[in-house]
Amino acid sequence: MRKQISVASGIMRWVRGEGLGIETLRMEAKAKAHLSGCIRKKTLANYER
């Protein structure tokens, strides 16, 4: 199951196929911590392969 992450303000920087890059300008601390954890988990999983 995927959780929704709310970003109050952001800019889309790039799109490649199904992927995209967003610069977050403003978001709540709880959402920022959740996003950081998701990125860290995904990054570690990629290095463990």
ZIKALIN-V147945 format. One record per run of one state. SS is the DSSP state (h for helix, s for strand, l for the rest). FROM is the first residue (numbers start at 1). TO is the last residue. Records with the same first field share a line. If there is no record, write none. Layout:
BEGIN
SS->FROM-TO, FROM-TO
END
This chain:
BEGIN
l->1-8, 17-18, 27-28, 48-49
s->9-16, 19-26
h->29-47
END
